[in-house]
């Protein structure tokens, strides 16, 4: 059985920068999202509205990518608004 997990890391993410930082095979992208193969049956999906989805990725890899997004400054500050 495969595992699927989605987490909201920020109100907005820059998916284009995400593509440049994550090693893997880019399967699909546009300005709002990116779908990347990380391994044989491992995928990550980045959504502009701040969500990252992992398919069949070990917990360690999920944690590493999540922390990397924060450290790399992939939060899209231009999309953020103060409410």
ROMAR-139788 format. One record per residue (C-alpha): residue number from 0; residue in three letters; chain; y, x, z. Coordinates in pm, 1 decimal. Each point is the difference from the previous one (the first is absolute). Example, Ala and Ser with C-alpha at 12.3 -4.5 7.8 and 13.67 -1.06 7.14 Angstrom:
(0, 'Ala', 'A', (-450.0, 1230.0, 780.0));
(1, 'Ser', 'A', (344.0, 137.0, -66.0));
This chain:
(0, 'Unk', 'A', (0.0, 0.0, 0.0));
(1, 'Unk', 'A', (350.1, 125.1, -83.5));
(2, 'Unk', 'A', (293.1, -9.0, 239.2));
(3, 'Unk', 'A', (346.6, -127.3, -87.8));
(4, 'Unk', 'A', (309.5, 48.8, 212.5));
(5, 'Unk', 'A', (367.3, -75.4, -61.7));
(6, 'Unk', 'A', (289.5, 112.4, 216.1));
(7, 'Unk', 'A', (371.9, -56.0, -21.4));
(8, 'Unk', 'A', (159.2, 338.7, 59.3));
(9, 'Unk', 'A', (362.8, -88.9, -73.8));
(10, 'Unk', 'A', (218.5, -281.0, -134.7));
(11, 'Unk', 'A', (2.0, 181.9, -336.9));
(12, 'Unk', 'A', (-170.9, 299.6, -162.8));
(13, 'Unk', 'A', (87.9, 206.4, -304.6));
(14, 'Unk', 'A', (-319.5, -31.6, -206.7));
(15, 'Unk', 'A', (113.2, 253.1, -259.5));
(16, 'Unk', 'A', (36.5, 267.4, 266.7));
(17, 'Unk', 'A', (-332.8, -112.0, 144.1));
(18, 'Unk', 'A', (-164.7, 73.1, -336.1));
(19, 'Unk', 'A', (145.0, 350.4, -4.2));
(20, 'Unk', 'A', (-124.2, 77.1, 354.2));
(21, 'Unk', 'A', (-355.1, -141.7, -7.5));
(22, 'Unk', 'A', (-275.6, 195.5, -172.0));
(23, 'Unk', 'A', (-226.0, -221.7, -203.4));
(24, 'Unk', 'A', (-39.5, -174.4, -333.2));
(25, 'Unk', 'A', (283.9, -241.3, -72.9));
(26, 'Unk', 'A', (-160.7, -318.5, -132.7));
(27, 'Unk', 'A', (306.0, -225.5, -13.4));
(28, 'Unk', 'A', (365.0, 9.1, 93.5));
(29, 'Unk', 'A', (331.8, -167.0, -58.3));
(30, 'Unk', 'A', (322.5, -2.7, 200.5));
(31, 'Unk', 'A', (-151.3, -224.6, 269.8));
(32, 'Unk', 'A', (-350.9, 134.8, 55.2));
(33, 'Unk', 'A', (-247.1, 283.3, -54.8));
(34, 'Unk', 'A', (-380.3, 0.3, -10.0));
(35, 'Unk', 'A', (-168.9, 338.5, 47.5));
(36, 'Unk', 'A', (-365.9, 105.9, 6.0));
(37, 'Unk', 'A', (-53.1, 255.4, 275.3));
(38, 'Unk', 'A', (-373.1, 51.1, -42.5));
(39, 'Unk', 'A', (-314.5, -140.8, -157.2));
(40, 'Unk', 'A', (44.9, -341.3, 162.5));
(41, 'Unk', 'A', (320.3, 52.8, 200.9));
(42, 'Unk', 'A', (334.1, -152.1, -92.2));
(43, 'Unk', 'A', (348.0, -39.2, 142.4));
(44, 'Unk', 'A', (259.5, -257.5, -109.9));
(45, 'Unk', 'A', (370.1, 39.8, 78.7));
(46, 'Unk', 'A', (226.2, -304.6, -3.8));
(47, 'Unk', 'A', (379.1, 30.8, -15.3));
(48, 'Unk', 'A', (36.2, -243.5, 289.8));
(49, 'Unk', 'A', (-145.7, 256.9, 239.1));
(50, 'Unk', 'A', (-372.4, -70.1, -6.0));
(51, 'Unk', 'A', (-275.7, 251.3, -66.6));
(52, 'Unk', 'A', (-353.9, -126.2, -62.6));
(53, 'Unk', 'A', (-305.9, 218.9, 32.7));
(54, 'Unk', 'A', (-337.0, -72.0, -159.6));
(55, 'Unk', 'A', (-302.7, 189.1, 132.5));
(56, 'Unk', 'A', (209.5, 280.7, 151.0));
(57, 'Unk', 'A', (-106.9, 170.1, 323.2));
(58, 'Unk', 'A', (225.0, -57.2, 301.7));
(59, 'Unk', 'A', (104.6, 366.6, -2.9));
(60, 'Unk', 'A', (125.6, -25.9, -358.5));
(61, 'Unk', 'A', (184.8, -323.9, 73.1));
(62, 'Unk', 'A', (172.0, 161.2, 297.6));
(63, 'Unk', 'A', (86.8, 312.7, -198.9));
(64, 'Unk', 'A', (155.6, -202.9, -283.9));
(65, 'Unk', 'A', (186.6, -230.6, 238.2));
(66, 'Unk', 'A', (148.2, 293.4, 192.1));
(67, 'Unk', 'A', (79.1, 181.0, -325.2));
(68, 'Unk', 'A', (199.7, -295.7, -126.7));
(69, 'Unk', 'A', (215.3, 4.0, 312.6));
(70, 'Unk', 'A', (49.5, 378.1, -5.1));
(71, 'Unk', 'A', (75.9, 10.8, -373.0));
(72, 'Unk', 'A', (280.1, -255.4, 35.0));
(73, 'Unk', 'A', (-150.2, -249.3, -244.9));
(74, 'Unk', 'A', (174.7, -287.3, 172.7));
(75, 'Unk', 'A', (241.3, -137.3, -258.1));
(76, 'Unk', 'A', (322.7, -15.0, 199.6));
(77, 'Unk', 'A', (191.1, -161.6, -289.1));
(78, 'Unk', 'A', (-224.9, -305.9, 30.1));
(79, 'Unk', 'A', (57.3, -38.1, 371.3));
(80, 'Unk', 'A', (255.9, -243.3, 131.6));
(81, 'Unk', 'A', (137.5, -54.2, 345.7));
(82, 'Unk', 'A', (-60.0, -348.8, 132.4));
